[in-house]
Amino acid sequence: MTLSGWLKARAVELGAALCTAAVLIGGLAIGVPFLRARIAETFLYSFCCVSAVLLRAVLDLAARTARLALRSVRSPIPVRASLRPSGA
């Protein structure tokens, strides 16, 4: 996946999480009864929804960086001509 593709995917996830949080907080603001009965849970879910997406992006980026670093460190060892078996 290219960098722009990765950024687009994370932007879609973050947009969905922010939209969900906005709907919950907005519902709380206009006084939806079942949300008002659970104010703490509504804020907690909104916060967790957004922070989970951000945490996933950070962990995914860290894993990609580690994989790239391992690929650059672990390059194949070239075989010298004197070590090759004779074709006779």
ROKE-655460 format. One record per residue: residue in three letters; chain; x, y, z of N, C-alpha, C in turn. Coordinates in nm, 2 decimals. Layout:
N
   aa  ch    n_xx    n_yy    n_zz   ca_xx   ca_yy   ca_zz    c_xx    c_yy    c_zz
  ALA   A       X       Y       Z       X       Y       Z       X       Y       Z
...
END
This chain:
88
   aa  ch    n_xx    n_yy    n_zz   ca_xx   ca_yy   ca_zz    c_xx    c_yy    c_zz
  MET   A    0.09   -0.12    0.00    0.00    0.00    0.00    0.09    0.12    0.00
  THR   A    0.06    0.22   -0.08    0.14    0.34   -0.09    0.10    0.43    0.02
  LEU   A    0.19    0.53    0.04    0.16    0.63    0.15    0.03    0.70    0.13
  SER   A    0.00    0.74    0.01   -0.13    0.82   -0.01   -0.25    0.72    0.02
  GLY   A   -0.24    0.60   -0.02   -0.34    0.50    0.00   -0.36    0.48    0.15
  TRP   A   -0.25    0.47    0.22   -0.25    0.45    0.37   -0.32    0.57    0.44
  LEU   A   -0.28    0.69    0.39   -0.33    0.81    0.45   -0.48    0.82    0.43
  LYS   A   -0.52    0.79    0.31   -0.67    0.79    0.27   -0.75    0.70    0.36
  ALA   A   -0.69    0.57    0.38   -0.76    0.48    0.46   -0.77    0.52    0.61
  ARG   A   -0.67    0.58    0.66   -0.67    0.63    0.80   -0.76    0.75    0.81
  ALA   A   -0.77    0.83    0.70   -0.86    0.95    0.71   -1.00    0.91    0.71
  VAL   A   -1.03    0.80    0.63   -1.17    0.75    0.63   -1.21    0.70    0.77
  GLU   A   -1.12    0.62    0.83   -1.14    0.57    0.96   -1.16    0.68    1.06
  LEU   A   -1.07    0.78    1.06   -1.08    0.89    1.15   -1.21    0.97    1.13
  GLY   A   -1.25    0.99    1.01   -1.37    1.06    0.98   -1.49    0.99    1.03
  ALA   A   -1.49    0.85    1.02   -1.61    0.78    1.07   -1.61    0.78    1.22
  ALA   A   -1.50    0.78    1.28   -1.49    0.78    1.43   -1.54    0.92    1.48
  LEU   A   -1.49    1.03    1.41   -1.53    1.16    1.45   -1.68    1.18    1.43
  CYS   A   -1.73    1.13    1.32   -1.88    1.14    1.29   -1.96    1.07    1.40
  THR   A   -1.91    0.95    1.44   -1.98    0.87    1.55   -1.98    0.95    1.68
  ALA   A   -1.87    1.01    1.71   -1.85    1.09    1.83   -1.94    1.21    1.82
  ALA   A   -1.95    1.27    1.71   -2.03    1.40    1.69   -2.18    1.36    1.70
  VAL   A   -2.22    1.25    1.65   -2.36    1.21    1.66   -2.40    1.18    1.81
  LEU   A   -2.31    1.12    1.88   -2.33    1.09    2.02   -2.34    1.22    2.11
  ILE   A   -2.24    1.30    2.09   -2.23    1.43    2.17   -2.35    1.52    2.13
  GLY   A   -2.38    1.52    2.00   -2.49    1.60    1.95   -2.62    1.55    2.01
  GLY   A   -2.64    1.42    2.01   -2.76    1.36    2.07   -2.77    1.40    2.22
  LEU   A   -2.66    1.40    2.28   -2.65    1.44    2.42   -2.69    1.58    2.44
  ALA   A   -2.64    1.67    2.35   -2.66    1.81    2.36   -2.81    1.85    2.33
  ILE   A   -2.88    1.77    2.24   -3.02    1.80    2.22   -3.11    1.73    2.32
  GLY   A   -3.06    1.65    2.40   -3.13    1.59    2.51   -3.20    1.46    2.48
  VAL   A   -3.14    1.37    2.40   -3.20    1.24    2.38   -3.20    1.17    2.51
  PRO   A   -3.31    1.12    2.55   -3.33    1.06    2.69   -3.23    0.94    2.72
  PHE   A   -3.22    0.85    2.63   -3.13    0.73    2.67   -2.98    0.77    2.67
  LEU   A   -2.95    0.88    2.60   -2.81    0.93    2.61   -2.79    1.01    2.74
  ARG   A   -2.89    1.09    2.77   -2.88    1.17    2.90   -2.87    1.08    3.02
  ALA   A   -2.93    0.96    3.01   -2.93    0.87    3.13   -2.79    0.81    3.14
  ARG   A   -2.71    0.82    3.04   -2.58    0.76    3.04   -2.47    0.86    2.99
  ILE   A   -2.46    0.97    3.05   -2.37    1.08    3.01   -2.23    1.04    3.01
  ALA   A   -2.19    0.98    3.12   -2.05    0.93    3.13   -2.01    0.83    3.02
  GLU   A   -2.10    0.73    3.00   -2.07    0.63    2.90   -2.07    0.69    2.76
  THR   A   -2.15    0.79    2.73   -2.15    0.85    2.60   -2.02    0.92    2.57
  PHE   A   -1.97    1.00    2.67   -1.84    1.07    2.65   -1.73    0.97    2.64
  LEU   A   -1.73    0.86    2.72   -1.63    0.76    2.72   -1.63    0.69    2.59
  TYR   A   -1.74    0.65    2.54   -1.75    0.58    2.41   -1.70    0.67    2.30
  SER   A   -1.74    0.80    2.30   -1.69    0.90    2.20   -1.54    0.91    2.20
  PHE   A   -1.48    0.92    2.32   -1.34    0.94    2.33   -1.27    0.81    2.29
  CYS   A   -1.32    0.69    2.33   -1.26    0.57    2.29   -1.26    0.54    2.14
  CYS   A   -1.37    0.58    2.08   -1.39    0.56    1.94   -1.28    0.63    1.86
  VAL   A   -1.26    0.76    1.89   -1.16    0.84    1.82   -1.02    0.79    1.86
  SER   A   -0.99    0.77    1.99   -0.86    0.73    2.03   -0.82    0.59    1.98
  ALA   A   -0.91    0.50    1.96   -0.88    0.37    1.91   -0.83    0.38    1.76
  VAL   A   -0.89    0.47    1.68   -0.85    0.49    1.55   -0.71    0.55    1.54
  LEU   A   -0.68    0.65    1.63   -0.55    0.71    1.63   -0.44    0.61    1.68
  LEU   A   -0.48    0.53    1.78   -0.38    0.43    1.83   -0.35    0.33    1.72
  ARG   A   -0.45    0.28    1.65   -0.43    0.19    1.54   -0.34    0.24    1.44
  ALA   A   -0.36    0.37    1.40   -0.27    0.44    1.30   -0.13    0.44    1.35
  VAL   A   -0.11    0.48    1.48    0.03    0.48    1.53    0.09    0.35    1.53
  LEU   A    0.02    0.24    1.58    0.08    0.11    1.58    0.10    0.06    1.44
  ASP   A    0.02    0.08    1.35    0.04    0.04    1.21    0.16    0.11    1.15
  LEU   A    0.18    0.24    1.18    0.29    0.31    1.13    0.42    0.26    1.19
  ALA   A    0.42    0.23    1.32    0.54    0.17    1.39    0.57    0.04    1.33
  ALA   A    0.47   -0.05    1.30    0.50   -0.18    1.24    0.56   -0.17    1.10
  ARG   A    0.50   -0.07    1.02    0.56   -0.05    0.89    0.70    0.00    0.89
  THR   A    0.73    0.09    0.99    0.87    0.14    1.00    0.96    0.03    1.04
  ALA   A    0.92   -0.05    1.14    1.01   -0.16    1.18    1.03   -0.26    1.07
  ARG   A    0.93   -0.29    0.99    0.94   -0.38    0.88    1.04   -0.33    0.78
  LEU   A    1.03   -0.20    0.75    1.12   -0.14    0.65    1.26   -0.14    0.70
  ALA   A    1.28   -0.11    0.83    1.41   -0.11    0.89    1.47   -0.25    0.89
  LEU   A    1.39   -0.35    0.91    1.44   -0.49    0.91    1.48   -0.53    0.76
  ARG   A    1.40   -0.49    0.67    1.44   -0.52    0.53    1.57   -0.46    0.49
  SER   A    1.59   -0.33    0.53    1.72   -0.27    0.49    1.84   -0.33    0.57
  VAL   A    1.82   -0.38    0.69    1.93   -0.44    0.76    1.96   -0.58    0.71
  ARG   A    1.86   -0.66    0.69    1.87   -0.80    0.65    1.87   -0.81    0.50
  SER   A    1.98   -0.77    0.44    1.99   -0.79    0.29    2.05   -0.92    0.26
  PRO   A    2.02   -0.98    0.15    2.08   -1.12    0.12    2.23   -1.11    0.10
  ILE   A    2.30   -1.21    0.14    2.44   -1.22    0.13    2.48   -1.27   -0.01
  PRO   A    2.56   -1.20   -0.08    2.59   -1.24   -0.21    2.69   -1.37   -0.21
  VAL   A    2.67   -1.46   -0.30    2.75   -1.58   -0.31    2.87   -1.55   -0.40
  ARG   A    2.99   -1.57   -0.34    3.11   -1.55   -0.42    3.13   -1.66   -0.52
  ALA   A    3.19   -1.63   -0.63    3.21   -1.73   -0.74    3.30   -1.85   -0.69
  SER   A    3.39   -1.83   -0.60    3.47   -1.94   -0.56    3.40   -2.04   -0.47
  LEU   A    3.28   -2.00   -0.42    3.20   -2.09   -0.33    3.10   -2.17   -0.41
  ARG   A    3.08   -2.14   -0.53    2.97   -2.20   -0.61    3.02   -2.34   -0.65
  PRO   A    2.94   -2.44   -0.65    2.98   -2.58   -0.69    3.01   -2.58   -0.84
  SER   A    3.10   -2.66   -0.88    3.14   -2.67   -1.02    3.03   -2.74   -1.10
  GLY   A    3.02   -2.69   -1.22    2.91   -2.75   -1.30    2.95   -2.87   -1.38
  ALA   A    3.06   -2.93   -1.35    3.11   -3.05   -1.42    3.03   -3.17   -1.40
END
